[in-house]
């Protein structure tokens, strides 16, 4: 099975980290999670991060560093934090 790629945005201001509550139509509705999303074909991790944050909460961000890499529990996605 080919793993797809997704980003997880760790958006910090001072000592706070931005999380959102998943909507009723989302996977795991009601959970509080960091912003995340799939990479589009040909998109870099940084481009996906900027796009997802803008789409989900309307903020303009500048990626600083990749802090972690993991995979989903079912191994379907590689997550770039």
mmCIF file as gemmi writes it, N, C-alpha and C atoms, coordinates in Angstrom:
data_model
loop_
_atom_site.group_PDB
_atom_site.id
_atom_site.type_symbol
_atom_site.label_atom_id
_atom_site.label_alt_id
_atom_site.label_comp_id
_atom_site.label_asym_id
_atom_site.label_entity_id
_atom_site.label_seq_id
_atom_site.pdbx_PDB_ins_code
_atom_site.Cartn_x
_atom_site.Cartn_y
_atom_site.Cartn_z
_atom_site.occupancy
_atom_site.B_iso_or_equiv
_atom_site.pdbx_formal_charge
_atom_site.auth_seq_id
_atom_site.auth_asym_id
_atom_site.pdbx_PDB_model_num
ATOM 1 N N . UNK Axp A 1 ? 0.842 -1.179 0 1 0 ? 1 A 1
ATOM 2 C CA . UNK Axp A 1 ? 0 0 0 1 0 ? 1 A 1
ATOM 3 C C . UNK Axp A 1 ? 0.891 1.248 0 1 0 ? 1 A 1
ATOM 4 N N . UNK Axp A 2 ? 0.619 2.18 -0.894 1 0 ? 2 A 1
ATOM 5 C CA . UNK Axp A 2 ? 1.367 3.432 -0.943 1 0 ? 2 A 1
ATOM 6 C C . UNK Axp A 2 ? 0.869 4.372 0.148 1 0 ? 2 A 1
ATOM 7 N N . UNK Axp A 3 ? 1.825 4.958 0.868 1 0 ? 3 A 1
ATOM 8 C CA . UNK Axp A 3 ? 1.458 5.944 1.88 1 0 ? 3 A 1
ATOM 9 C C . UNK Axp A 3 ? 1.271 7.3 1.217 1 0 ? 3 A 1
ATOM 10 N N . UNK Axp A 4 ? 0.227 8.009 1.606 1 0 ? 4 A 1
ATOM 11 C CA . UNK Axp A 4 ? 0.027 9.383 1.161 1 0 ? 4 A 1
ATOM 12 C C . UNK Axp A 4 ? 0.697 10.293 2.177 1 0 ? 4 A 1
ATOM 13 N N . UNK Axp A 5 ? 0.877 11.554 1.804 1 0 ? 5 A 1
ATOM 14 C CA . UNK Axp A 5 ? 1.531 12.507 2.693 1 0 ? 5 A 1
ATOM 15 C C . UNK Axp A 5 ? 0.547 13.572 3.15 1 0 ? 5 A 1
ATOM 16 N N . UNK Axp A 6 ? 0.715 14.006 4.389 1 0 ? 6 A 1
ATOM 17 C CA . UNK Axp A 6 ? -0.107 15.068 4.955 1 0 ? 6 A 1
ATOM 18 C C . UNK Axp A 6 ? 0.758 15.921 5.872 1 0 ? 6 A 1
ATOM 19 N N . UNK Axp A 7 ? 0.287 17.137 6.102 1 0 ? 7 A 1
ATOM 20 C CA . UNK Axp A 7 ? 0.992 18.018 7.034 1 0 ? 7 A 1
ATOM 21 C C . UNK Axp A 7 ? 0.15 18.195 8.296 1 0 ? 7 A 1
ATOM 22 N N . UNK Axp A 8 ? 0.837 18.472 9.388 1 0 ? 8 A 1
ATOM 23 C CA . UNK Axp A 8 ? 0.2 18.864 10.638 1 0 ? 8 A 1
ATOM 24 C C . UNK Axp A 8 ? 0.862 20.177 11.03 1 0 ? 8 A 1
ATOM 25 N N . UNK Axp A 9 ? 0.068 21.229 11.154 1 0 ? 9 A 1
ATOM 26 C CA . UNK Axp A 9 ? 0.604 22.562 11.426 1 0 ? 9 A 1
ATOM 27 C C . UNK Axp A 9 ? 0.662 22.815 12.929 1 0 ? 9 A 1
ATOM 28 N N . UNK Axp A 10 ? 1.861 23.022 13.431 1 0 ? 10 A 1
ATOM 29 C CA . UNK Axp A 10 ? 2.049 23.384 14.835 1 0 ? 10 A 1
ATOM 30 C C . UNK Axp A 10 ? 2.185 24.905 14.847 1 0 ? 10 A 1
ATOM 31 N N . UNK Axp A 11 ? 1.044 25.576 15.042 1 0 ? 11 A 1
ATOM 32 C CA . UNK Axp A 11 ? 1.002 27.044 15.007 1 0 ? 11 A 1
ATOM 33 C C . UNK Axp A 11 ? 1.07 27.539 16.452 1 0 ? 11 A 1
ATOM 34 N N . UNK Axp A 12 ? 2.183 28.225 16.755 1 0 ? 12 A 1
ATOM 35 C CA . UNK Axp A 12 ? 2.418 28.692 18.129 1 0 ? 12 A 1
ATOM 36 C C . UNK Axp A 12 ? 2.423 30.204 18.197 1 0 ? 12 A 1
ATOM 37 N N . UNK Axp A 13 ? 1.94 30.72 19.307 1 0 ? 13 A 1
ATOM 38 C CA . UNK Axp A 13 ? 2.093 32.123 19.655 1 0 ? 13 A 1
ATOM 39 C C . UNK Axp A 13 ? 2.381 32.134 21.155 1 0 ? 13 A 1
ATOM 40 N N . UNK Axp A 14 ? 3.554 32.614 21.5 1 0 ? 14 A 1
ATOM 41 C CA . UNK Axp A 14 ? 4.031 32.559 22.893 1 0 ? 14 A 1
ATOM 42 C C . UNK Axp A 14 ? 4.007 31.104 23.35 1 0 ? 14 A 1
ATOM 43 N N . UNK Axp A 15 ? 3.27 30.807 24.389 1 0 ? 15 A 1
ATOM 44 C CA . UNK Axp A 15 ? 3.225 29.439 24.915 1 0 ? 15 A 1
ATOM 45 C C . UNK Axp A 15 ? 1.946 28.708 24.515 1 0 ? 15 A 1
ATOM 46 N N . UNK Axp A 16 ? 1.205 29.237 23.543 1 0 ? 16 A 1
ATOM 47 C CA . UNK Axp A 16 ? -0.045 28.625 23.113 1 0 ? 16 A 1
ATOM 48 C C . UNK Axp A 16 ? 0.119 27.953 21.754 1 0 ? 16 A 1
ATOM 49 N N . UNK Axp A 17 ? -0.642 26.862 21.561 1 0 ? 17 A 1
ATOM 50 C CA . UNK Axp A 17 ? -0.654 26.137 20.298 1 0 ? 17 A 1
ATOM 51 C C . UNK Axp A 17 ? -2.093 26.136 19.786 1 0 ? 17 A 1
ATOM 52 N N . UNK Axp A 18 ? -2.262 26.448 18.485 1 0 ? 18 A 1
ATOM 53 C CA . UNK Axp A 18 ? -3.582 26.511 17.887 1 0 ? 18 A 1
ATOM 54 C C . UNK Axp A 18 ? -4.113 25.107 17.598 1 0 ? 18 A 1
ATOM 55 N N . UNK Axp A 19 ? -5.321 24.819 18.086 1 0 ? 19 A 1
ATOM 56 C CA . UNK Axp A 19 ? -6.031 23.582 17.763 1 0 ? 19 A 1
ATOM 57 C C . UNK Axp A 19 ? -7.452 23.955 17.354 1 0 ? 19 A 1
ATOM 58 N N . UNK Axp A 20 ? -8.088 23.078 16.602 1 0 ? 20 A 1
ATOM 59 C CA . UNK Axp A 20 ? -9.469 23.286 16.185 1 0 ? 20 A 1
ATOM 60 C C . UNK Axp A 20 ? -10.281 22.055 16.559 1 0 ? 20 A 1
ATOM 61 N N . UNK Axp A 21 ? -11.598 22.244 16.677 1 0 ? 21 A 1
ATOM 62 C CA . UNK Axp A 21 ? -12.47 21.11 16.965 1 0 ? 21 A 1
ATOM 63 C C . UNK Axp A 21 ? -13.019 20.58 15.646 1 0 ? 21 A 1
ATOM 64 N N . UNK Axp A 22 ? -12.865 19.287 15.424 1 0 ? 22 A 1
ATOM 65 C CA . UNK Axp A 22 ? -13.335 18.671 14.179 1 0 ? 22 A 1
ATOM 66 C C . UNK Axp A 22 ? -14.854 18.77 14.089 1 0 ? 22 A 1
ATOM 67 N N . UNK Axp A 23 ? -15.329 19.089 12.882 1 0 ? 23 A 1
ATOM 68 C CA . UNK Axp A 23 ? -16.761 19.224 12.631 1 0 ? 23 A 1
ATOM 69 C C . UNK Axp A 23 ? -17.461 17.883 12.55 1 0 ? 23 A 1
ATOM 70 N N . UNK Axp A 24 ? -18.792 17.916 12.487 1 0 ? 24 A 1
ATOM 71 C CA . UNK Axp A 24 ? -19.58 16.673 12.492 1 0 ? 24 A 1
ATOM 72 C C . UNK Axp A 24 ? -19.35 15.781 11.27 1 0 ? 24 A 1
ATOM 73 N N . UNK Axp A 25 ? -18.936 16.355 10.147 1 0 ? 25 A 1
ATOM 74 C CA . UNK Axp A 25 ? -18.717 15.558 8.933 1 0 ? 25 A 1
ATOM 75 C C . UNK Axp A 25 ? -17.284 15.033 8.827 1 0 ? 25 A 1
ATOM 76 N N . UNK Axp A 26 ? -16.404 15.466 9.716 1 0 ? 26 A 1
ATOM 77 C CA . UNK Axp A 26 ? -14.991 15.082 9.659 1 0 ? 26 A 1
ATOM 78 C C . UNK Axp A 26 ? -14.776 13.706 10.293 1 0 ? 26 A 1
ATOM 79 N N . UNK Axp A 27 ? -13.639 13.122 9.958 1 0 ? 27 A 1
ATOM 80 C CA . UNK Axp A 27 ? -13.214 11.883 10.632 1 0 ? 27 A 1
ATOM 81 C C . UNK Axp A 27 ? -12.948 12.237 12.094 1 0 ? 27 A 1
ATOM 82 N N . UNK Axp A 28 ? -13.397 11.423 13.02 1 0 ? 28 A 1
ATOM 83 C CA . UNK Axp A 28 ? -13.272 11.673 14.462 1 0 ? 28 A 1
ATOM 84 C C . UNK Axp A 28 ? -13.919 13.006 14.861 1 0 ? 28 A 1
ATOM 85 N N . UNK Axp A 29 ? -15.205 13.198 14.589 1 0 ? 29 A 1
ATOM 86 C CA . UNK Axp A 29 ? -15.873 14.457 14.901 1 0 ? 29 A 1
ATOM 87 C C . UNK Axp A 29 ? -15.805 14.786 16.394 1 0 ? 29 A 1
ATOM 88 N N . UNK Axp A 30 ? -15.649 16.083 16.671 1 0 ? 30 A 1
ATOM 89 C CA . UNK Axp A 30 ? -15.622 16.55 18.054 1 0 ? 30 A 1
ATOM 90 C C . UNK Axp A 30 ? -14.244 16.592 18.692 1 0 ? 30 A 1
ATOM 91 N N . UNK Axp A 31 ? -13.258 15.885 18.111 1 0 ? 31 A 1
ATOM 92 C CA . UNK Axp A 31 ? -11.913 15.888 18.672 1 0 ? 31 A 1
ATOM 93 C C . UNK Axp A 31 ? -11.241 17.246 18.452 1 0 ? 31 A 1
ATOM 94 N N . UNK Axp A 32 ? -10.41 17.649 19.409 1 0 ? 32 A 1
ATOM 95 C CA . UNK Axp A 32 ? -9.598 18.861 19.286 1 0 ? 32 A 1
ATOM 96 C C . UNK Axp A 32 ? -8.234 18.456 18.738 1 0 ? 32 A 1
ATOM 97 N N . UNK Axp A 33 ? -7.827 19.066 17.614 1 0 ? 33 A 1
ATOM 98 C CA . UNK Axp A 33 ? -6.618 18.648 16.906 1 0 ? 33 A 1
ATOM 99 C C . UNK Axp A 33 ? -5.889 19.847 16.309 1 0 ? 33 A 1
ATOM 100 N N . UNK Axp A 34 ? -4.595 19.698 15.999 1 0 ? 34 A 1
ATOM 101 C CA . UNK Axp A 34 ? -3.908 20.747 15.242 1 0 ? 34 A 1
ATOM 102 C C . UNK Axp A 34 ? -4.466 20.782 13.815 1 0 ? 34 A 1
ATOM 103 N N . UNK Axp A 35 ? -4.232 21.872 13.116 1 0 ? 35 A 1
ATOM 104 C CA . UNK Axp A 35 ? -4.619 21.979 11.713 1 0 ? 35 A 1
ATOM 105 C C . UNK Axp A 35 ? -3.838 20.944 10.916 1 0 ? 35 A 1
ATOM 106 N N . UNK Axp A 36 ? -4.487 20.344 9.925 1 0 ? 36 A 1
ATOM 107 C CA . UNK Axp A 36 ? -3.801 19.34 9.123 1 0 ? 36 A 1
ATOM 108 C C . UNK Axp A 36 ? -4.481 19.205 7.77 1 0 ? 36 A 1
ATOM 109 N N . UNK Axp A 37 ? -3.8 18.527 6.859 1 0 ? 37 A 1
ATOM 110 C CA . UNK Axp A 37 ? -4.381 18.287 5.55 1 0 ? 37 A 1
ATOM 111 C C . UNK Axp A 37 ? -3.426 17.546 4.644 1 0 ? 37 A 1
ATOM 112 N N . UNK Axp A 38 ? -3.978 17.016 3.577 1 0 ? 38 A 1
ATOM 113 C CA . UNK Axp A 38 ? -3.214 16.235 2.606 1 0 ? 38 A 1
ATOM 114 C C . UNK Axp A 38 ? -2.432 17.148 1.666 1 0 ? 38 A 1
ATOM 115 N N . UNK Axp A 39 ? -1.289 16.664 1.229 1 0 ? 39 A 1
ATOM 116 C CA . UNK Axp A 39 ? -0.535 17.362 0.187 1 0 ? 39 A 1
ATOM 117 C C . UNK Axp A 39 ? -1.21 17.126 -1.147 1 0 ? 39 A 1
ATOM 118 N N . UNK Axp A 40 ? -1.353 18.18 -1.945 1 0 ? 40 A 1
ATOM 119 C CA . UNK Axp A 40 ? -1.848 18.049 -3.309 1 0 ? 40 A 1
ATOM 120 C C . UNK Axp A 40 ? -0.698 17.575 -4.197 1 0 ? 40 A 1
ATOM 121 N N . UNK Axp A 41 ? -1 16.944 -5.318 1 0 ? 41 A 1
ATOM 122 C CA . UNK Axp A 41 ? 0.06 16.498 -6.225 1 0 ? 41 A 1
ATOM 123 C C . UNK Axp A 41 ? 0.976 17.655 -6.633 1 0 ? 41 A 1
ATOM 124 N N . UNK Axp A 42 ? 2.302 17.432 -6.537 1 0 ? 42 A 1
ATOM 125 C CA . UNK Axp A 42 ? 3.288 18.44 -6.906 1 0 ? 42 A 1
ATOM 126 C C . UNK Axp A 42 ? 3.508 19.533 -5.877 1 0 ? 42 A 1
ATOM 127 N N . UNK Axp A 43 ? 2.821 19.484 -4.754 1 0 ? 43 A 1
ATOM 128 C CA . UNK Axp A 43 ? 2.917 20.511 -3.714 1 0 ? 43 A 1
ATOM 129 C C . UNK Axp A 43 ? 3.99 20.132 -2.696 1 0 ? 43 A 1
ATOM 130 N N . UNK Axp A 44 ? 4.758 21.12 -2.249 1 0 ? 44 A 1
ATOM 131 C CA . UNK Axp A 44 ? 5.744 20.858 -1.202 1 0 ? 44 A 1
ATOM 132 C C . UNK Axp A 44 ? 5.05 20.834 0.156 1 0 ? 44 A 1
ATOM 133 N N . UNK Axp A 45 ? 5.757 20.327 1.158 1 0 ? 45 A 1
ATOM 134 C CA . UNK Axp A 45 ? 5.209 20.325 2.508 1 0 ? 45 A 1
ATOM 135 C C . UNK Axp A 45 ? 4.931 21.75 2.979 1 0 ? 45 A 1
ATOM 136 N N . UNK Axp A 46 ? 5.852 22.669 2.717 1 0 ? 46 A 1
ATOM 137 C CA . UNK Axp A 46 ? 5.671 24.063 3.133 1 0 ? 46 A 1
ATOM 138 C C . UNK Axp A 46 ? 4.469 24.695 2.436 1 0 ? 46 A 1
ATOM 139 N N . UNK Axp A 47 ? 4.313 24.44 1.146 1 0 ? 47 A 1
ATOM 140 C CA . UNK Axp A 47 ? 3.163 24.991 0.408 1 0 ? 47 A 1
ATOM 141 C C . UNK Axp A 47 ? 1.843 24.44 0.956 1 0 ? 47 A 1
ATOM 142 N N . UNK Axp A 48 ? 1.823 23.152 1.263 1 0 ? 48 A 1
ATOM 143 C CA . UNK Axp A 48 ? 0.611 22.535 1.814 1 0 ? 48 A 1
ATOM 144 C C . UNK Axp A 48 ? 0.271 23.131 3.171 1 0 ? 48 A 1
ATOM 145 N N . UNK Axp A 49 ? 1.287 23.358 3.997 1 0 ? 49 A 1
ATOM 146 C CA . UNK Axp A 49 ? 1.063 23.931 5.317 1 0 ? 49 A 1
ATOM 147 C C . UNK Axp A 49 ? 0.449 25.328 5.205 1 0 ? 49 A 1
ATOM 148 N N . UNK Axp A 50 ? 1.025 26.175 4.374 1 0 ? 50 A 1
ATOM 149 C CA . UNK Axp A 50 ? 0.517 27.542 4.186 1 0 ? 50 A 1
ATOM 150 C C . UNK Axp A 50 ? -0.924 27.497 3.671 1 0 ? 50 A 1
ATOM 151 N N . UNK Axp A 51 ? -1.189 26.649 2.685 1 0 ? 51 A 1
ATOM 152 C CA . UNK Axp A 51 ? -2.531 26.54 2.097 1 0 ? 51 A 1
ATOM 153 C C . UNK Axp A 51 ? -3.549 26.046 3.115 1 0 ? 51 A 1
ATOM 154 N N . UNK Axp A 52 ? -3.221 24.982 3.833 1 0 ? 52 A 1
ATOM 155 C CA . UNK Axp A 52 ? -4.167 24.409 4.791 1 0 ? 52 A 1
ATOM 156 C C . UNK Axp A 52 ? -4.516 25.385 5.91 1 0 ? 52 A 1
ATOM 157 N N . UNK Axp A 53 ? -3.53 26.084 6.451 1 0 ? 53 A 1
ATOM 158 C CA . UNK Axp A 53 ? -3.798 27.046 7.52 1 0 ? 53 A 1
ATOM 159 C C . UNK Axp A 53 ? -4.697 28.174 6.997 1 0 ? 53 A 1
ATOM 160 N N . UNK Axp A 54 ? -4.394 28.657 5.788 1 0 ? 54 A 1
ATOM 161 C CA . UNK Axp A 54 ? -5.217 29.721 5.192 1 0 ? 54 A 1
ATOM 162 C C . UNK Axp A 54 ? -6.647 29.228 4.966 1 0 ? 54 A 1
ATOM 163 N N . UNK Axp A 55 ? -6.797 28.027 4.402 1 0 ? 55 A 1
ATOM 164 C CA . UNK Axp A 55 ? -8.126 27.48 4.125 1 0 ? 55 A 1
ATOM 165 C C . UNK Axp A 55 ? -8.93 27.226 5.398 1 0 ? 55 A 1
ATOM 166 N N . UNK Axp A 56 ? -8.282 26.697 6.411 1 0 ? 56 A 1
ATOM 167 C CA . UNK Axp A 56 ? -9.014 26.273 7.602 1 0 ? 56 A 1
ATOM 168 C C . UNK Axp A 56 ? -9.318 27.395 8.581 1 0 ? 56 A 1
ATOM 169 N N . UNK Axp A 57 ? -8.398 28.346 8.731 1 0 ? 57 A 1
ATOM 170 C CA . UNK Axp A 57 ? -8.644 29.406 9.729 1 0 ? 57 A 1
ATOM 171 C C . UNK Axp A 57 ? -8.356 30.814 9.22 1 0 ? 57 A 1
ATOM 172 N N . UNK Axp A 58 ? -7.939 30.951 7.957 1 0 ? 58 A 1
ATOM 173 C CA . UNK Axp A 58 ? -7.736 32.277 7.388 1 0 ? 58 A 1
ATOM 174 C C . UNK Axp A 58 ? -6.489 33.009 7.83 1 0 ? 58 A 1
ATOM 175 N N . UNK Axp A 59 ? -5.525 32.303 8.423 1 0 ? 59 A 1
ATOM 176 C CA . UNK Axp A 59 ? -4.289 32.942 8.867 1 0 ? 59 A 1
ATOM 177 C C . UNK Axp A 59 ? -3.202 32.811 7.803 1 0 ? 59 A 1
ATOM 178 N N . UNK Axp A 60 ? -2.327 33.82 7.742 1 0 ? 60 A 1
ATOM 179 C CA . UNK Axp A 60 ? -1.158 33.763 6.877 1 0 ? 60 A 1
ATOM 180 C C . UNK Axp A 60 ? 0.026 33.362 7.757 1 0 ? 60 A 1
ATOM 181 N N . UNK Axp A 61 ? 0.674 32.257 7.4 1 0 ? 61 A 1
ATOM 182 C CA . UNK Axp A 61 ? 1.8 31.76 8.195 1 0 ? 61 A 1
ATOM 183 C C . UNK Axp A 61 ? 3.02 31.567 7.313 1 0 ? 61 A 1
ATOM 184 N N . UNK Axp A 62 ? 4.164 31.544 7.965 1 0 ? 62 A 1
ATOM 185 C CA . UNK Axp A 62 ? 5.431 31.258 7.308 1 0 ? 62 A 1
ATOM 186 C C . UNK Axp A 62 ? 6.051 30.052 7.998 1 0 ? 62 A 1
ATOM 187 N N . UNK Axp A 63 ? 6.234 28.947 7.287 1 0 ? 63 A 1
ATOM 188 C CA . UNK Axp A 63 ? 6.844 27.77 7.909 1 0 ? 63 A 1
ATOM 189 C C . UNK Axp A 63 ? 8.27 28.078 8.382 1 0 ? 63 A 1
ATOM 190 N N . UNK Axp A 64 ? 8.622 27.577 9.559 1 0 ? 64 A 1
ATOM 191 C CA . UNK Axp A 64 ? 9.947 27.813 10.124 1 0 ? 64 A 1
ATOM 192 C C . UNK Axp A 64 ? 10.796 26.546 10.072 1 0 ? 64 A 1
ATOM 193 N N . UNK Axp A 65 ? 10.224 25.447 10.551 1 0 ? 65 A 1
ATOM 194 C CA . UNK Axp A 65 ? 11.006 24.201 10.601 1 0 ? 65 A 1
ATOM 195 C C . UNK Axp A 65 ? 10.076 23.007 10.69 1 0 ? 65 A 1
ATOM 196 N N . UNK Axp A 66 ? 10.541 21.898 10.16 1 0 ? 66 A 1
ATOM 197 C CA . UNK Axp A 66 ? 9.839 20.631 10.347 1 0 ? 66 A 1
ATOM 198 C C . UNK Axp A 66 ? 10.293 20.096 11.699 1 0 ? 66 A 1
ATOM 199 N N . UNK Axp A 67 ? 9.33 19.755 12.554 1 0 ? 67 A 1
ATOM 200 C CA . UNK Axp A 67 ? 9.689 19.35 13.911 1 0 ? 67 A 1
ATOM 201 C C . UNK Axp A 67 ? 9.555 17.855 14.179 1 0 ? 67 A 1
ATOM 202 N N . UNK Axp A 68 ? 8.84 17.151 13.293 1 0 ? 68 A 1
ATOM 203 C CA . UNK Axp A 68 ? 8.626 15.736 13.565 1 0 ? 68 A 1
ATOM 204 C C . UNK Axp A 68 ? 8.042 15.074 12.336 1 0 ? 68 A 1
ATOM 205 N N . UNK Axp A 69 ? 8.187 13.773 12.238 1 0 ? 69 A 1
ATOM 206 C CA . UNK Axp A 69 ? 7.542 12.987 11.197 1 0 ? 69 A 1
ATOM 207 C C . UNK Axp A 69 ? 7.023 11.718 11.844 1 0 ? 69 A 1
ATOM 208 N N . UNK Axp A 70 ? 5.792 11.374 11.524 1 0 ? 70 A 1
ATOM 209 C CA . UNK Axp A 70 ? 5.184 10.167 12.074 1 0 ? 70 A 1
ATOM 210 C C . UNK Axp A 70 ? 4.264 9.583 11.004 1 0 ? 70 A 1
ATOM 211 N N . UNK Axp A 71 ? 3.541 8.551 11.372 1 0 ? 71 A 1
ATOM 212 C CA . UNK Axp A 71 ? 2.545 8.025 10.448 1 0 ? 71 A 1
ATOM 213 C C . UNK Axp A 71 ? 1.242 7.816 11.2 1 0 ? 71 A 1
ATOM 214 N N . UNK Axp A 72 ? 0.156 7.758 10.457 1 0 ? 72 A 1
ATOM 215 C CA . UNK Axp A 72 ? -1.136 7.517 11.084 1 0 ? 72 A 1
ATOM 216 C C . UNK Axp A 72 ? -1.18 6.093 11.619 1 0 ? 72 A 1
ATOM 217 N N . UNK Axp A 73 ? -2.114 5.865 12.515 1 0 ? 73 A 1
ATOM 218 C CA . UNK Axp A 73 ? -2.239 4.565 13.161 1 0 ? 73 A 1
ATOM 219 C C . UNK Axp A 73 ? -2.41 3.423 12.155 1 0 ? 73 A 1
ATOM 220 N N . UNK Axp A 74 ? -3.129 3.704 11.071 1 0 ? 74 A 1
ATOM 221 C CA . UNK Axp A 74 ? -3.357 2.678 10.054 1 0 ? 74 A 1
ATOM 222 C C . UNK Axp A 74 ? -2.262 2.657 8.978 1 0 ? 74 A 1
ATOM 223 N N . UNK Axp A 75 ? -1.236 3.492 9.133 1 0 ? 75 A 1
ATOM 224 C CA . UNK Axp A 75 ? -0.104 3.593 8.214 1 0 ? 75 A 1
ATOM 225 C C . UNK Axp A 75 ? -0.484 4.084 6.815 1 0 ? 75 A 1
ATOM 226 N N . UNK Axp A 76 ? -1.648 4.71 6.689 1 0 ? 76 A 1
ATOM 227 C CA . UNK Axp A 76 ? -2.098 5.212 5.392 1 0 ? 76 A 1
ATOM 228 C C . UNK Axp A 76 ? -1.387 6.517 5.015 1 0 ? 76 A 1
ATOM 229 N N . UNK Axp A 77 ? -0.963 7.286 6.024 1 0 ? 77 A 1
ATOM 230 C CA . UNK Axp A 77 ? -0.351 8.6 5.772 1 0 ? 77 A 1
ATOM 231 C C . UNK Axp A 77 ? 0.954 8.758 6.535 1 0 ? 77 A 1
ATOM 232 N N . UNK Axp A 78 ? 1.921 9.406 5.897 1 0 ? 78 A 1
ATOM 233 C CA . UNK Axp A 78 ? 3.09 9.944 6.575 1 0 ? 78 A 1
ATOM 234 C C . UNK Axp A 78 ? 2.711 11.371 6.952 1 0 ? 78 A 1
ATOM 235 N N . UNK Axp A 79 ? 2.882 11.724 8.23 1 0 ? 79 A 1
ATOM 236 C CA . UNK Axp A 79 ? 2.538 13.056 8.721 1 0 ? 79 A 1
ATOM 237 C C . UNK Axp A 79 ? 3.811 13.866 8.911 1 0 ? 79 A 1
ATOM 238 N N . UNK Axp A 80 ? 3.857 15.027 8.298 1 0 ? 80 A 1
ATOM 239 C CA . UNK Axp A 80 ? 4.993 15.952 8.431 1 0 ? 80 A 1
ATOM 240 C C . UNK Axp A 80 ? 4.549 17.089 9.351 1 0 ? 80 A 1
ATOM 241 N N . UNK Axp A 81 ? 5.142 17.141 10.533 1 0 ? 81 A 1
ATOM 242 C CA . UNK Axp A 81 ? 4.777 18.157 11.522 1 0 ? 81 A 1
ATOM 243 C C . UNK Axp A 81 ? 5.719 19.327 11.397 1 0 ? 81 A 1
